[in-house]
Amino acid sequence: MSKIIEMPWVEKYRPKSLKDMALPTARVSNQRVKLDEELIRFITIFFKERKRVNQENNRIKAFNKTVIEKEQKEELKIKPEKAAVLLEGPPGIGKTSIVYALANDLNMEVVETNASDTRTRATLERRLKETTKSRGIMEYITQSKEKLILIDEVDGIYGVQDRGAVPTILDLIEKTQFPIIMCSNEYKTNLQSLYNTIRRFEVNPLSKEEILKITRRILKTENITQLKEENLELLIEKNNGDLRGVINDIQGISQGKIEGNIKELILSLRRDSLEEIFSLIRDLFRVASLREARNLTDKSDVDYNNLYKWVNENLPTFIKTNSELANAYENLSLADEIYGRIRINQYWGLLPYFFDLFAGGVALSRTE
């Protein structure tokens, strides 16, 4: 896995602006909409509403100081449907890229967290507390960027261990001073209270023609000639509209030593199997040192995003005590923060520290 320390092409070619993107089609309540226009409108309305609510609340606070408690007025809040939206669609179609491109176009800073990494109310509150509170005086003085909060993989919230996550998100939406965009891969019945509160965009995969156009441009930039049109079409078919998967595959094929027929190589490609992932996870929780954990991840061909996700989701299977579990989740949280900085600032030299925290740090959380 050490070979992936090179900057992934999905990050290298992530669009910096909405105008550079092949935007997927989207629907709201079965009504087709232009996603870029709708998201820009959402952000614009949020800040207008925030200004109105904050001005009115200043008047209410001043009034409340002049009357007894029972005559005081209740402060206003931004309506949830104006504070947050959800982008729902299959993995790899560009939901996260849309959020980052939108923020870049509007000169905003993305503050990202992953809902499936924050298993409890306390953890989620800690991760987002600083981003949702009212802005301080220094932010006005330095004229820092407005924030756009991204909560990814909200469909990863499930079960008893995550029962506080949805109420926490709803509470954050109610109190936020910054617009929130959430992403999920699929509809989940346990998120119904969230769906009832906010606006949900159903985002469709890109067309074959759009993916072809993007991959042709990448291959031309990288001066890759061994992948012909029929090879690209086959890759797109195997990835079922997953642009991220297609880009990962063409990078792997292009940078590897290709022997024999490329078509046969493409046909042999597969996404990481559950058996392979679980085998690696079991081995990780048996290691006795950080070096052993590094060796396991270096030798594995499992995609590190998949491995991270499965380690996160299966911690309670391998770690039983509350103190060890808390320590493991803390390491995962720190790893996620490092990966966020890597993506935002392009500091790919930090990737080894990400591996140490999420693989070694988690595996060595066990004391027995």
ZATI-121112 format. One line per 3 residues: number of its first residue (from 1); their letters; for each residue x, y, z of C-alpha. Coordinates in steps of 0.05 Angstrom, whole numbers, padded with zeros to 5 digits. Layout:
! ZATI-121112
NUM) a) X Y Z ~ ...
//
This chain:
! ZATI-121112
1) msk) 00000 00000 00000 ~ 00060 00046 00005 ~ 00055 00062 -00069
4) iie) -00008 00103 -00057 ~ 00031 00157 -00020 ~ 00036 00188 -00089
7) mpw) -00021 00238 -00097 ~ -00084 00201 -00120 ~ -00111 00225 -00187
10) vek) -00180 00233 -00157 ~ -00151 00288 -00115 ~ -00103 00315 -00168
13) yrp) -00160 00324 -00217 ~ -00214 00344 -00167 ~ -00248 00405 -00200
16) ksl) -00234 00472 -00167 ~ -00297 00505 -00192 ~ -00369 00484 -00209
19) kdm) -00359 00511 -00279 ~ -00304 00459 -00289 ~ -00349 00402 -00269
22) alp) -00394 00355 -00307 ~ -00451 00363 -00258 ~ -00496 00304 -00246
25) tar) -00571 00311 -00253 ~ -00611 00318 -00189 ~ -00683 00315 -00166
28) vsn) -00722 00343 -00107 ~ -00789 00311 -00094 ~ -00786 00280 -00165
31) qrv) -00775 00349 -00195 ~ -00712 00356 -00236 ~ -00668 00415 -00215
34) kld) -00601 00447 -00232 ~ -00558 00426 -00173 ~ -00507 00482 -00178
37) eel) -00560 00536 -00181 ~ -00599 00505 -00124 ~ -00538 00500 -00078
40) irf) -00516 00572 -00093 ~ -00587 00595 -00078 ~ -00586 00554 -00013
43) iti) -00521 00588 00010 ~ -00546 00657 -00009 ~ -00613 00649 00027
46) ffk) -00578 00621 00089 ~ -00533 00682 00099 ~ -00591 00730 00087
49) erk) -00632 00692 00138 ~ -00575 00690 00188 ~ -00567 00766 00183
52) rvn) -00642 00777 00193 ~ -00647 00729 00252 ~ -00585 00756 00287
55) qen) -00608 00828 00280 ~ -00676 00811 00307 ~ -00646 00771 00365
58) nri) -00603 00831 00384 ~ -00667 00871 00391 ~ -00700 00815 00430
61) kaf) -00640 00811 00478 ~ -00643 00886 00489 ~ -00717 00883 00503
64) nkt) -00711 00824 00551 ~ -00663 00863 00594 ~ -00719 00913 00608
67) vie) -00774 00866 00629 ~ -00786 00811 00680 ~ -00772 00739 00660
70) keq) -00844 00718 00645 ~ -00852 00776 00596 ~ -00788 00761 00558
73) kee) -00790 00741 00485 ~ -00760 00678 00456 ~ -00702 00686 00409
76) lki) -00710 00667 00336 ~ -00675 00610 00300 ~ -00660 00597 00227
79) kpe) -00710 00547 00199 ~ -00677 00478 00189 ~ -00697 00475 00115
82) kaa) -00657 00539 00105 ~ -00597 00515 00146 ~ -00581 00447 00116
85) vll) -00589 00404 00054 ~ -00573 00332 00038 ~ -00541 00305 -00026
88) egp) -00560 00231 -00035 ~ -00531 00187 -00089 ~ -00485 00128 -00104
91) pgi) -00412 00132 -00083 ~ -00361 00161 -00130 ~ -00407 00207 -00169
94) gkt) -00377 00272 -00145 ~ -00419 00295 -00085 ~ -00360 00315 -00043
97) siv) -00326 00348 -00103 ~ -00388 00390 -00114 ~ -00385 00416 -00043
100) yal) -00311 00435 -00047 ~ -00320 00467 -00116 ~ -00380 00506 -00090
103) and) -00340 00531 -00030 ~ -00282 00551 -00074 ~ -00328 00590 -00120
106) lnm) -00359 00627 -00061 ~ -00292 00637 -00024 ~ -00313 00594 00034
109) evv) -00275 00545 00078 ~ -00300 00474 00081 ~ -00303 00443 00150
112) etn) -00312 00369 00139 ~ -00329 00311 00185 ~ -00353 00241 00172
115) asd) -00416 00220 00208 ~ -00397 00146 00206 ~ -00333 00162 00244
118) trt) -00368 00198 00301 ~ -00404 00141 00336 ~ -00432 00179 00396
121) rat) -00466 00245 00411 ~ -00407 00269 00451 ~ -00357 00256 00396
124) ler) -00399 00289 00342 ~ -00412 00349 00386 ~ -00337 00356 00400
127) rlk) -00319 00353 00326 ~ -00368 00406 00305 ~ -00375 00450 00366
130) ett) -00324 00502 00344 ~ -00353 00507 00274 ~ -00426 00518 00292
133) ksr) -00420 00569 00347 ~ -00428 00643 00335 ~ -00370 00679 00303
136) gim) -00321 00715 00349 ~ -00297 00787 00344 ~ -00229 00765 00314
139) eyi) -00265 00735 00254 ~ -00295 00802 00239 ~ -00228 00837 00248
142) tqs) -00189 00789 00204 ~ -00246 00781 00154 ~ -00235 00705 00153
145) kek) -00273 00662 00104 ~ -00344 00640 00118 ~ -00349 00566 00134
148) lil) -00387 00512 00097 ~ -00399 00451 00140 ~ -00395 00384 00104
151) ide) -00421 00323 00141 ~ -00405 00262 00098 ~ -00434 00191 00100
154) vdg) -00494 00206 00144 ~ -00522 00140 00120 ~ -00466 00107 00160
157) iyg) -00504 00123 00223 ~ -00539 00061 00248 ~ -00554 00017 00308
160) vqd) -00555 00028 00383 ~ -00483 00054 00386 ~ -00501 00113 00341
163) rga) -00569 00130 00371 ~ -00547 00199 00394 ~ -00518 00220 00326
166) vpt) -00582 00240 00290 ~ -00610 00282 00348 ~ -00541 00315 00352
169) ild) -00542 00333 00278 ~ -00613 00360 00285 ~ -00591 00402 00344
172) lie) -00531 00428 00305 ~ -00576 00447 00246 ~ -00621 00485 00294
175) ktq) -00563 00525 00324 ~ -00514 00532 00267 ~ -00485 00598 00245
178) fpi) -00459 00566 00181 ~ -00494 00529 00124 ~ -00491 00453 00127
181) imc) -00488 00405 00068 ~ -00493 00331 00083 ~ -00478 00273 00037
184) sne) -00503 00201 00037 ~ -00498 00142 -00010 ~ -00568 00116 00000
187) ykt) -00636 00126 00033 ~ -00640 00099 00104 ~ -00705 00092 00143
190) nlq) -00670 00108 00209 ~ -00655 00178 00182 ~ -00729 00195 00171
193) sly) -00729 00249 00224 ~ -00672 00282 00187 ~ -00706 00275 00119
196) nti) -00769 00308 00148 ~ -00729 00368 00170 ~ -00685 00387 00111
199) rrf) -00685 00389 00035 ~ -00660 00325 00002 ~ -00629 00324 -00068
202) evn) -00628 00257 -00103 ~ -00564 00259 -00144 ~ -00555 00213 -00205
205) pls) -00490 00182 -00232 ~ -00456 00216 -00291 ~ -00470 00189 -00360
208) kee) -00421 00145 -00396 ~ -00406 00201 -00445 ~ -00390 00250 -00388
211) ilk) -00343 00201 -00354 ~ -00309 00187 -00420 ~ -00296 00261 -00431
214) itr) -00266 00268 -00362 ~ -00221 00207 -00367 ~ -00197 00226 -00437
217) ril) -00175 00293 -00410 ~ -00137 00260 -00353 ~ -00102 00210 -00399
220) kte) -00082 00267 -00446 ~ -00053 00308 -00389 ~ -00015 00247 -00362
223) nit) 00009 00229 -00432 ~ -00020 00159 -00425 ~ -00030 00124 -00492
226) qlk) -00038 00050 -00476 ~ -00111 00057 -00455 ~ -00154 00058 -00517
229) een) -00226 00081 -00523 ~ -00253 00010 -00517 ~ -00212 00000 -00453
232) lel) -00242 00063 -00423 ~ -00313 00042 -00441 ~ -00301 -00026 -00408
235) lie) -00274 00007 -00345 ~ -00335 00052 -00341 ~ -00381 -00008 -00349
238) knn) -00346 -00047 -00294 ~ -00350 00013 -00247 ~ -00424 00024 -00259
241) gdl) -00421 00100 -00263 ~ -00371 00107 -00205 ~ -00325 00162 -00232
244) rgv) -00278 00156 -00172 ~ -00271 00082 -00185 ~ -00255 00093 -00259
247) ind) -00201 00145 -00243 ~ -00170 00100 -00190 ~ -00168 00043 -00240
250) iqg) -00137 00082 -00297 ~ -00084 00109 -00248 ~ -00069 00038 -00225
253) isq) -00065 00010 -00295 ~ -00024 00068 -00322 ~ 00027 00068 -00266
256) gki) 00034 -00007 -00262 ~ 00077 -00052 -00305 ~ 00028 -00077 -00357
259) egn) 00041 -00146 -00385 ~ -00005 -00179 -00435 ~ -00074 -00158 -00457
262) ike) -00102 -00094 -00424 ~ -00173 -00117 -00436 ~ -00160 -00181 -00397
265) lil) -00129 -00140 -00342 ~ -00190 -00095 -00338 ~ -00237 -00155 -00337
268) slr) -00197 -00183 -00278 ~ -00204 -00119 -00238 ~ -00250 -00123 -00178
271) rds) -00268 -00081 -00119 ~ -00240 -00103 -00053 ~ -00275 -00167 -00029
274) lee) -00306 -00172 00040 ~ -00263 -00233 00055 ~ -00199 -00195 00038
277) ifs) -00219 -00135 00080 ~ -00240 -00176 00141 ~ -00177 -00218 00137
280) lir) -00134 -00155 00138 ~ -00175 -00125 00195 ~ -00167 -00189 00236
283) dlf) -00092 -00188 00225 ~ -00088 -00114 00245 ~ -00119 -00130 00312
286) rva) -00068 -00185 00325 ~ -00005 -00143 00315 ~ 00041 -00126 00372
289) slr) 00076 -00065 00344 ~ 00067 -00005 00299 ~ 00118 -00035 00251
292) ear) 00076 -00097 00242 ~ 00014 -00055 00227 ~ 00054 -00015 00176
295) nlt) 00078 -00078 00142 ~ 00007 -00105 00136 ~ -00020 -00042 00104
298) dks) 00041 -00035 00058 ~ 00033 -00106 00031 ~ -00043 -00101 00022
301) dvd) -00077 -00080 -00042 ~ -00141 -00062 -00006 ~ -00161 00010 -00020
304) ynn) -00145 00051 00042 ~ -00212 00087 00040 ~ -00248 00020 00043
307) lyk) -00201 -00006 00097 ~ -00211 00057 00139 ~ -00287 00051 00133
310) wvn) -00288 -00023 00152 ~ -00241 -00014 00211 ~ -00286 00042 00236
313) enl) -00350 00002 00228 ~ -00323 -00061 00260 ~ -00285 -00036 00320
316) ptf) -00336 -00063 00371 ~ -00326 -00132 00341 ~ -00253 -00133 00360
319) ikt) -00249 -00086 00420 ~ -00295 -00099 00479 ~ -00277 -00053 00536
322) nse) -00303 00018 00537 ~ -00236 00050 00552 ~ -00200 00014 00495
325) lan) -00258 00028 00447 ~ -00256 00102 00465 ~ -00181 00104 00453
328) aye) -00189 00070 00386 ~ -00243 00118 00363 ~ -00200 00176 00386
331) nls) -00144 00151 00341 ~ -00193 00144 00283 ~ -00217 00214 00295
334) lad) -00147 00242 00294 ~ -00132 00202 00230 ~ -00194 00232 00198
337) eiy) -00171 00303 00217 ~ -00103 00290 00185 ~ -00135 00263 00122
340) gri) -00179 00324 00119 ~ -00118 00369 00121 ~ -00084 00327 00068
343) rin) -00143 00335 00021 ~ -00154 00409 00034 ~ -00081 00431 00033
346) qyw) -00053 00376 -00013 ~ -00002 00356 00041 ~ 00006 00285 00015
349) gll) 00071 00276 00054 ~ 00027 00268 00116 ~ -00005 00205 00089
352) pyf) 00042 00158 00128 ~ 00018 00191 00193 ~ -00054 00178 00172
355) fdl) -00037 00104 00164 ~ -00001 00102 00231 ~ -00061 00131 00268
358) fag) -00117 00093 00235 ~ -00082 00025 00228 ~ -00028 00023 00281
361) gva) -00062 00068 00331 ~ -00127 00030 00328 ~ -00094 -00039 00329
364) lsr) -00051 -00021 00389 ~ -00110 00008 00428 ~ -00119 -00061 00458
367) te) -00082 -00072 00522 ~ -00089 -00148 00523
//
